Each structure stands twice: as structure tokens, then as C-alpha cells.
Amino acid sequence: MAIERIILGIDPGTTIMGFGLIKVVGKKMEFIQMNELMLQKYDDHYLKLKLIFERTVELIDTYHPDEIAIEAPFFGKNVQSMLKLGRAQGVAMAAGLSRQVPITEYLPKKIKMAITGNGNASKEQVALMLKSLLDLKTLPKNLDATDGLAAAVCHFYNSGKVIGGKNYTGWASFVKQNPSKIK
């Protein structure tokens, strides 16, 4: 009998958080859903973080994912943007950890490589490949949802392989793997 599991993929952001869910049965994946949490209408950064946490917990409680794949922040030149993005990612991770769902981070280039074979692929190329792979009828207007879905598919493709990203199964493993972040 084939093993069934659900993977939640998240593309964190404080303007739009994209997410997608796939079900894996044996060696086949099936599309469940993708969507976006629209945050640009809120001015309060702390409210945005609260909404990211609540929506992630809601997704976990509704779909009961076995694993979460999350896009790691890339290093940009704008320090304030990086800080906000890191907070958004951390809040989404905290939501998963609060429900004991294992989390794996993937760099954007790794996700793009897994989906398209090109680590420098555009969002549009990733979205079109996902449309083909998962037999999607339409694509969303904003491609943050497909970025979240891409993280889930990347995790499926990397299952059972040694992964270059970090993997956390709970607070204890996070603390163990990040001793420099503890004071």
C-alpha cells in the first residue's frame, strides 16, 4: 500500500504570502490547492506577522500537512526588506513548530532548479512548469502562490535525498542547529 503524505509549501512575505499544498501517494504528487494571503492593505508590520502566523496555523489545522517546505530568504541589498522577510519566514516556521510539523528550508535557486532545471528561471517559467506538472487549469494573477507550491514540489523531489537546507522537527532541533541564536 502506498504511503500518503501532505506537503505545505510557503513563500513567506509581508506583502503577499504564497502557499501551496500537494498530496503525495507513493511516488506521485497531486495538487490540493494554492493561494495567497494578501497583506499589503495593512500598515502595521506586527499585525502582518500575526496574520501570517494565524493563516499558517489554520492551514496546518485544516490540511494536516506531514511536512512544510519554506523558501529561505535570499540576501538582498536592502537590509530593512531582509529583516521583514526574515521575520515573516520565522513566524511561519514558528506556526509549524508549534504544531510539531517538520520544516525544511530551500534557497530560491534550489527550488527553481528542482522545478525547471534552471536555478535562474523566472517566476513565470516556474509557474508554467508547475501548470504542466500538476495539470493546473489556470494560474493565479500573482505568482507568489505558485512560488509556495514550488517549494512543496521541490520538497517532494528532494525527499529521501541529502538536503543542503536546514531541517527542523521542533524547537529543540532548531535550538540545537542554531546555538549562536540563543543568548
C-alpha positions in Angstrom: 0.0 0.0 0.0 1.3 3.4 -1.0 2.3 5.9 1.8 0.3 9.1 1.7 1.6 12.5 2.9 0.8 16.1 2.5 3.3 18.8 1.9 2.6 22.5 2.6 4.9 24.9 0.7 5.3 28.5 1.8 6.7 31.6 0.1 6.9 34.0 3.0 6.4 37.7 2.6 5.0 40.7 4.3 3.1 42.0 1.3 1.9 38.6 -0.1 2.5 35.2 1.5 2.1 32.5 -1.2 1.3 28.9 -0.2 0.5 25.6 -1.9 -0.4 22.1 -0.9 0.3 18.8 -2.6 -0.6 15.2 -1.6 2.0 12.6 -2.3 0.8 9.0 -2.8 3.8 6.7 -3.3 5.9 8.4 -6.0 3.1 10.5 -7.4 2.0 14.0 -6.4 -1.4 15.5 -6.7 -2.4 19.2 -6.5 -4.6 20.1 -3.5 -4.6 23.9 -3.6 -2.6 27.1 -3.8 -3.5 30.6 -2.7 -2.1 33.9 -1.3 -2.5 35.8 2.0 -2.8 39.4 0.9 -1.1 41.7 3.4 -0.5 44.9 1.5 -3.6 46.6 2.9 -2.2 46.5 6.4 0.2 49.2 7.6 1.1 47.6 10.9 4.1 45.2 10.5 3.2 43.3 13.7 -0.3 42.8 12.6 1.0 41.3 9.3 3.2 38.9 11.4 0.2 37.9 13.5 -1.9 37.2 10.3 0.9 35.1 8.8 1.1 33.0 12.0 -2.7 32.6 12.2 -3.1 31.7 8.5 -0.2 29.1 8.7 -1.8 27.5 11.8 -5.2 27.5 10.1 -3.7 25.7 7.0 -2.0 23.2 9.3 -5.1 22.5 11.3 -7.2 22.2 8.1 -5.0 20.1 5.9 -2.7 18.4 8.5 0.5 18.5 6.4 3.1 16.0 7.3 5.9 18.4 6.3 6.4 22.1 5.5 8.8 23.3 2.8 9.6 27.0 3.1 11.5 29.3 0.8 14.6 30.7 2.6 15.2 34.5 2.3 17.7 35.5 -0.3 20.3 38.0 0.5 19.5 41.4 -1.0 20.9 44.9 -0.6 18.0 46.3 1.3 18.6 45.4 5.0 15.1 46.5 6.1 13.5 44.3 3.5 15.6 41.4 4.5 14.7 41.9 8.2 11.0 42.0 7.3 11.2 38.9 5.1 13.2 37.0 7.8 10.5 37.9 10.3 7.8 36.6 8.0 9.7 33.4 7.5 10.3 33.0 11.2 6.7 33.5 12.1 5.6 30.9 9.5 8.2 28.5 10.9 7.1 29.1 14.4 3.5 28.2 13.4 4.7 24.9 12.0 6.9 24.2 15.0 4.0 25.0 17.4 2.2 22.1 15.7 5.2 19.8 15.6 5.3 19.8 11.8 8.9 19.2 10.4 10.2 22.2 8.4 12.8 22.2 5.6 14.1 25.5 4.1 15.1 25.7 0.4 17.0 28.5 -1.3 15.1 30.1 -4.2 17.7 28.8 -6.7 17.3 25.3 -5.4 13.5 25.5 -5.8 13.8 26.9 -9.3 16.4 24.2 -10.2 14.1 21.4 -8.9 11.1 22.7 -10.9 12.6 23.9 -14.2 16.2 22.6 -14.2 17.4 26.2 -14.2 18.3 27.9 -10.9 17.9 31.3 -12.6 14.4 30.6 -14.0 11.8 33.4 -13.8 8.7 33.2 -11.7 6.7 32.8 -14.9 8.8 29.8 -16.1 8.4 28.1 -12.7 4.6 28.8 -12.8 4.3 27.4 -16.3 6.3 24.2 -15.4 4.0 23.7 -12.3 1.0 24.1 -14.6 2.3 21.3 -16.8 3.5 19.1 -13.9 0.3 19.3 -11.9 -2.2 19.7 -14.8 -3.4 23.1 -13.4 -6.2 24.7 -15.5 -5.2 28.3 -14.6 -2.5 30.3 -12.9 -3.1 32.9 -10.3 -2.6 36.6 -11.1 0.2 37.0 -8.5 2.8 34.3 -8.8 3.5 34.1 -5.0 1.0 31.2 -4.8 3.0 29.3 -7.4 6.2 30.1 -5.5 4.7 28.5 -2.4 3.5 25.5 -4.5 7.0 25.2 -6.0 8.5 24.9 -2.5 6.2 21.9 -1.8 7.1 20.3 -5.2 10.8 20.9 -4.6 10.5 19.1 -1.3 8.7 16.2 -2.9 11.6 15.9 -5.5 14.2 16.1 -2.7 12.5 13.6 -0.4 15.0 10.9 0.6 18.0 12.9 -0.6 20.5 14.7 1.5 19.3 18.3 1.5 21.6 21.3 1.7 18.9 23.3 3.6 18.2 23.2 7.3 15.6 20.8 8.7 13.8 21.4 12.0 11.4 18.9 13.7 10.7 21.1 16.7 12.0 23.8 19.0 14.7 21.5 20.4 16.2 20.8 17.0 16.0 24.4 16.0 18.0 25.4 19.1 20.5 22.6 18.6 21.1 23.6 15.0 21.3 27.3 15.8 23.3 27.7 19.1 24.5 31.2 18.0 20.9 32.5 18.1 20.5 31.6 21.8 21.5 34.1 24.4 
